[in-house]
Amino acid sequence: MTRDKVLAEIITIGDEILIGQIIDTNSAWMAIELNKAGISVKQITSISDDEQHILQAFADAETRADIIIITGGLGPTKDDITKKTMYQYFGATAWKTDDETLKIIEKIFAKYNAPLLESNKLQAAVPNNCEVLLNDLGTAPGMLFRKNHKIFISLPGVPYEMMNLMEHKVLPTITSIFKLGNIVHRTILTVGVGESFLADKLENIENQLPQHIKLAYLPKLGQVRLRLSSYGNNQAQLKNEIDTYVEKITAAIPDNWVAKEDTPLEKVILNAMQAQGLSLSVAESCTGGTISQLFTQHAGCSSVFMGGGIVYSNQLKTKLLGVKPETLKTYGAVSEQTINEMVTGALANFNTDYALAVSGIAGPDGGQPDKPVGTVWIAVANKDKTIAQKFVFGNKRQQNIERSAVNALHLLYQLLKNA
Amino acid sequence: MTRDKVLAEIITIGDEILIGQIIDTNSAWMAIELNKAGISVKQITSISDDEQHILQAFADAETRADIIIITGGLGPTKDDITKKTMYQYFGATAWKTDDETLKIIEKIFAKYNAPLLESNKLQAAVPNNCEVLLNDLGTAPGMLFRKNHKIFISLPGVPYEMMNLMEHKVLPTITSIFKLGNIVHRTILTVGVGESFLADKLENIENQLPQHIKLAYLPKLGQVRLRLSSYGNNQAQLKNEIDTYVEKITAAIPDNWVAKEDTPLEKVILNAMQAQGLSLSVAESCTGGTISQLFTQHAGCSSVFMGGGIVYSNQLKTKLLGVKPETLKTYGAVSEQTINEMVTGALANFNTDYALAVSGIAGPDGGQPDKPVGTVWIAVANKDKTIAQKFVFGNKRQQNIERSAVNALHLLYQLLKNA
């Protein structure tokens, strides 16, 4: 089978997504991996554990895509009906027990000393016309069905099981079946300006773009990512061409771009500081660990990020950072005076080259007439310079926390850049 | 219009979800709000900025649902084609400028001192057969179209704009158009046992459930939420009935349930500690702020959560917690000796009733023969008791961090429960 463009569709099965109890992170991960392999995702569909709906979704997807990947609904409990619905859709004639899967199930239950129930053993039973994709990490096997030159693949919904199967079974299998065209994506990170501002600056470049290259604007809390996507056969040529446009675009917005890759702002900062052998600490009040968590999610951050204080209480602001009780009493925890003492205290007590401090009223309570909910002071400092800035965001707690974090990173980035 | 069951479908438009660059959190939020209003979400569909695909998705959704809510693709840039595709689908005959929207656009640009571009002004233009749902917080208005007794609503993809429009415009409008049946959900949080174990314990109860009540198992990293959903007209009766089943289920798993509501474990802990007037601090190494962030996302946490140390470096473990340099040298940062000194140090230095400490090798690097990646020590303590436990998770950084966090919360919950 050879195709110019291979299309995939992702179907997630389970009421939990439809009632909003879980967020569908699996599909985003799968979409990234499929795109890397040169497969475009045409549609992502979430449907309920309902036989008729599943059958309809399979039939619809078959008209649009070459590869249909289905996750979820494979658990041992009654509400999981994916497997028997697939039995029906693909016209299987009997159930077969997959011995390798049964061995894994027995091993997992033995390891955890858990009683092996009949419902667990049944997870090794599959329709007799499927090819089993062995799931080394869990009890529900992957299954591959072929129908009218289309490939259907069913995977468990547990993220790490799905990821392991995708990496070791699904992608190699798909690559061997289809000869794939290429998609090249490049992303430019910009900070501090809006979508329209950028679109205006880039209008001429956008008008020059050839048909097979697309530019998308992805805004998110004070950051806009610009994503160029190019479709074709010759990967080297696609890459060269897209590199040229990345250079043109960054040249048109010299003060606004931060990275020529899809790197989060905190990782841009970690990379820059690591290259210069600099260390960083934080003093977080209203962001309560959010900024630390952003840094520490990245492997290798420990060469730059030393840690810091979550100084939620005034007592800890004084104890860990040396903020003077008089300052807190006179000006309050959310003030220029306090934030300056916080950042200076972090720099000194945590013994780092750079420090960052945040103190604000995330809400929904705690606002005062002169300091409404959403008032946040942020400071960044190195040995030579301290910058403190006041922000007034809105009245939504989570949003105030996230905006505080992104603005703190932006201030730190600017201090670093101008040092 | 009166319906027994009103069905909604959510369509998100934009390549960014299909290439996995953003995770679709909007749909989960909308699903929660629609369900609360008695509207079941039949399907969630993500499609690209492609005219034919959008038209097909609208037509398909119209066959399944009464209300179709569309988000995204309303920005001022070229890749956003939702509005003109709606113009076509709903057979508009002209564009009209919505004056109220134009005023808001002008106000927003004046507030930020940003130049008002032609492309921004065009955001106030809408198809002449739509009803505008005024967006107070952004430049793209909501739009409502009626077609064959179906309601189509288009909203901006920016989360807080979408949320504001849903709350103040969409839900009141929908409620006034449809007379809605009821759905009642109740969730029980369980910790520390698996889906099959619970299913086995609950088999008899599940077999007794009437047709209109469904039980779903929602597993996530060592926690399983049990969700009961009941459909019908008489809300009081639905509630009574479902309450009875909640009591039956929790009675069948007395050691495993943690909350009779959809409350995250850290919030269960905050509530219990607040009720007893207890305070908490943390000392996070490998979790790097994740646990603090879990607590501080909740409004009102400051009455319990005092803060703590992000002690990523050994230097800060000594400085903030008083961990002895000899202990670190002899046993290493990831050891029973160190974790005990960490939790004791947090309790003393941060002056709280309870403390929690985590130190581990999140990976992917840093493993040693006797301490592979995924080795994590967790300790919890109050004045009378310290519990330290070693875990060996896998080799994925993010998963190791999350598992460390949930197990730390579970240990803390147990210490609290048995105090």
Interface residues (C-beta under 8 A of the other chain):
Chain A: G14 D15 E16 I17 L18 I19 G20 Q21 I22 I23 D24 T25 S27 A28 W29 M30 A31 I32 E33 N35 S40 V41 K42 Q43 I44 T45 S46 I47 S48 D49 H53 A57 D60 G75 P76 T77 K78 D79 A114 P115 L117 S119 N120 V158 Y160 H185 T187 G194 E195 S196 F197 A199 D200 E206 K214 L215 A216 Y217 L218 P219 K220 R225 R227 S229 D262 S281 V282 E284 S285 C286 T287 G288 G289 T290 I291 S292 Q293 F295 T296 Q297 A299 G300 C301 S302 F305 M306 G307 G308 G309 I310 V311 Y312 S313 Q315 L316 K319 L320 N349 F350 N351 A362 G363 P364 D365 G394 K396 R397 Q398 Q399 I401
Chain B: G14 D15 E16 I17 L18 I19 G20 Q21 I22 I23 D24 T25 S27 A28 W29 M30 A31 I32 E33 N35 S40 V41 K42 Q43 I44 T45 S46 I47 S48 D49 H53 A57 D60 G75 P76 T77 K78 D79 A114 P115 L117 S119 N120 V158 Y160 H185 T187 G194 E195 S196 F197 A199 D200 E206 K214 L215 A216 Y217 L218 P219 K220 R225 R227 S229 D262 S281 V282 E284 S285 C286 T287 G288 G289 T290 I291 S292 Q293 L294 F295 T296 Q297 A299 G300 C301 S302 F305 M306 G307 G308 G309 I310 V311 Y312 S313 Q315 L316 K319 L320 N349 F350 N351 A362 G363 P364 D365 G394 K396 R397 Q398 Q399 I401
